[in-house]
Amino acid sequence: MHRRVVMIGIAGDSAAGKTTLSKGIVQALGEDQVTAICCDHYHKYNRQMRKELGVSALSPEGNYIDIMEQHFRLLREGKPILMPIYNHKTGDFDPPVYIKPKKYMIIEGLLPFHTQRMRLNFDVKVYLDPPEELRYAWKIQRDTSKRGYTEEQVLDSLEKRKDLSPKYIHPQKRLADMIVRFYPPETNMQETGGQLNAQVVLKPTVPHPDLTDVLQRGSNGSNPALRLNLARYEGTPADFMEIAGNLVETKAHDLISVIQHHMPADCRLNEAMLGQYLSGLEARRSLPLALTQYLIAYHMVTAGLTIEEMQS
């Protein structure tokens, strides 16, 4: 494979926050540098046909896995594709779209790590793993406000899929290099937005930045904004980074500024674009989300430097 594009994969269950995470990174790095697509467009059947055949969009059998493999490789090599488009509102297909990769490529969706051929394309693989209660709340909010479903229809869909996610989606978690988990604080278990804590599991499968200076800046006081603990994830040593949901704007800006020193001098992210998310149709901001996006962007930029060195 002739690697010309930095490719990051973001996997997770429906409404786990994949699009929100990737969109902020695109806007912060700049749409002139990043192309982002969702691989959930590669469904074999429309909604009516899936119902008739009894095939789920979550299962590999309901998706063109072989075409995804081909398209991932083409994008990795800097070549354009003609991507199918599945319309979530109509449940049918729209005309395909011409996609040309830029310097960085983000592919998010339900099954981006399903096969080894797919996984080999990614420099870093990220899995989003919110608690199920939180994901349910996000899905109800999204599908009722954006996709025209009633709450009863969303709950019915979740019930029908409850045995499929552990079978097809969740196994990708062990294949990821980073696992991101947003979760409510113990003092407010009903929280679903900007005050959520974030945990980022950093596996040793890819090199991670030395953030000693960032941790020193964020760990002061009785309620640290940032903590890093060494523990085991499924038997393998990993770093567990904890970001407090009550992080204040000034401290977040301070920490981002320190991380910026680890980036190339000519790389500047638009900090204002980080952490943006929608609550229904209302725009809001999460500072733990912003720091998580910045860390992933760091991996994208440093992977880009490696590719440039290989090509020079």
N, C-alpha and C positions, 0 to 999 in steps of 0.2 A: 504494500500500500504506500503510495506517495502522499505523505501527510503534508497538506498545505494549510489546513484550517484547524484552529483550536476548537475542540468539540466537548461540550459539557452535557451530561445527561441528567435529567431530573425525573425520577420515577415516584409513583405514589398512587394511592387509591383515589377514587373520584372525590373531588372537593377537598383534597388534602392541602391545597394551597400552591400547587405547582405553577400555575399561570401567574399568580401574584408574585411569587419568588422570582421567576424568570423575567417578567415584565420590568420590574424595578432595576434589575441588572442591565437590561437592554437600554433603558432610559438613562441610567447613570453613566454607562460607558459610551453611549451614543448610538443611535440607529444607523449611522454611517459605518459603524464598526461591527455591529452584532446583528446576526440573523437568528430569529427564534421561530420554531415551528412546534406544533403539537402532533405527535404520531398517532393520536386517536382518530385521525382522519382516514386511516387505512382500514376501516371496517369493510368486510366483504359484503354485508347486506344492510339494507335500510331497516328502519325500525319495524315496519310491518312484516318484512321477510324474516327478521329475527324472531318475531313473535310466532309466526307460522311454523318456523323450523325448530323453535325451542333452543336457539343459539344465543349466548350472551355476548355483548360487546367486550366483556372483561376476559373472555377466554381466547386463547391463541387461535382456536378454530374459527372464531368470528372475525379474524383480522388477516390481512395479507402480510404475514410475517416475512415471506421470501422477498417481497417487493420492498419492505422496510429495510431489510439487509442490504439490498442493492442500492437503495437511495441513501442510506447512511454512509455507505462507502463512497459514493459519488460526491456527496457533500463534503466528506472528509478530504477528498482529493481536490476540492475547489471547483467541482463541476456542477452545473445547474441540473435541476430535476423539474418534472411536471408533477406536482403534488395533488392527490385527490383531496376534495373538500367535503366533509360531512357536516351538514347543517343540523345543529342540536335542537333548533326550534322546530323545524319541519320534520326532522327524522329522516330526511332524504339527502341525496347528494347534489351539490352545486357543481358548476364547471371547475375543472382543475386549475391550479394556479402555478405560474412559473416562479420557481424559487432559485435565486442565485446566492450562494454563500458569500459572506464577507470574511473578515479576519477571524472573527469569533462566531461560533455556532452553538446555540442552545436547543436541545431536543428534549421536550418534556412530554409525559404521557403515562398511560397505564402500564405499558409493556416494553419500554425501551431497552431493558436489560435481559429480555427473555432468552436470547440465544447468545452463544459465544461470539458469533460473527457480528452481532449487534454491539456487544460490549467492547470488542476490540477497537472500535472507532473512538471511544471516549477517553479523554485525558483524565477526567474526574467524573465519578458517578455519585450522584446525590440521591438519597431517598428521604422523602417526607413522611413522618410517622406520628401524626397527632393522635391523642387519645380518641377512641371511637365516639365518645359523647360529643367532643368538640367537632369532629368531622361531620357528624350528623347535623349539628347546629349550622355549620357552614354550608352544608349541602342544601338544607331546607331554605336557608336564606338566599343562596345563589339561584337555585332552580325556581323558586317562587317569584323572585324579583327580575330575573333575566331570561328564563326559559319557558315561562308561561305555565308552569305546573302548579297544582294545588298542594298544600302541605300533605294531604292524605295520599296523593299520588307519589310524592317523594318518599314518604314512609313506606308505602307499599313496595316501591322499587328497592329500597334499602333492605327490606325483609327478604325479597326474592334473591338478592345478591349476597346475603350474609355468609353463605357457604362457599361462594366463588372467590371472594377476595383472599381468604387464607390459602386457597389452592393455587391461584394464579398470580396475584399481585404481591402479597406479603413475602414470598420466597426471594424476591429481588433485594430485600433489605440486607441479607447477608452478603450480597454481591457488591454493595455500594462501598465507596471510600469514605463518604460522610453521611451521617444520619442526622437529620434535623427534626427536632420534636418541639413544637410549641405547646405549652400546657398552662392551665390556670394556676394562680398562686393559691396556697392553702387558705388564705384569708378571704378569697373571693372565687369560689369554685364555679360561679356562673359566668365568669369573664370569658369573652370570646374574641376580643379585639386587641387594642393597643397596649393593655396591661398584662398580656400573656408573657410568661417566662419562656426562654428558649434554651434548649439543650442541644449542643452540636457534638456528636461523637466523631472524633477524628481517628480513623483507623490508620495503621502504619503501611497501608497498601500504596499510598502516594506520599511524597514529602510534603510536610506541612510547615508553615512559617514558624520561626522562633519568635513567639509573641511575649517573651519575658518582660520587655519594657511596657507592653500594653497591659499585661496582668498586674504589674506593679502599680500602674496608674489607676487601674480599676478596682483593686482589691483593698484599698484603704478603708478604714472605718469598720463599724460593727455590722453594717449591711452592705457588703461589697457588691459592686455593679457587675463584676466579672470574676469568675473563679475557674480554675483549671485543676482537675483531679485525674490522676492516673488510676485506672481500674481495668477490668476485663470485660470485653464484649464477646459473648459466646465463646469464652475460653481464650480469646486473643487480647493481649494488652492494647489499650486504646486510651486516648486523652478525652475526657469529658469536659467540655467547656459549658459553663452555666452563665447565662445572661439574665440579669434581673429584669422583671417586667416593669418595675417602678423606676427604671433608669430615667434620669432627667436629661433634658436637651443639652445642657452645657457639658455634662459628663460624656454623653454619646459623641458630641462633636470633638471633645478632647481625645477620646479613644480612637475615633476615626482618623484624627490628625496624626496620631502616633503610628497607626497601621500604614498610613500614607507614606511614611518614611521607608517602609519596606518595599514600596513600589518603585518602578523606574521613574526618573525625574520628569520625563516627558509624558507620564501617564497621570491624568487628572480625572477623577470621577465627579459627576454632578451630584454632590451630597444631598441636595434638596429632593432628588428623585428617589433616593433610597428610603425604604420603609413605607412606601405608599400602598394602601389597600382600600378596597371598597367594602363598606358595611351596608349591604343591600345596594343602593345606588348612591350612597353618601361616601365621599372621599375622606379617608382618615390616614393616620400615620402611626407606625409601630417602630420604636427605637431598637428593640431586640431584633426585629426583622431587618432593619437597616444594617446593623452590624453583621448579621448573618449573610446578607447579600454582599457586603463588602468583602468578607472572607472568601466567598466563592469567586468574586471578581478577581481577588488576588491570585487565586489558582489559575484563572483564565489568562491573566496577563503574564504570569511567570511561565506557564506552558507555552505561550506565544514566543517568549524569548528563547526557549529551548528549540522550538521549530526553526526560528531564524538562525540560530547557531548551526543547526544541522544543514541548513540550506546554503550557508555561506562558505 
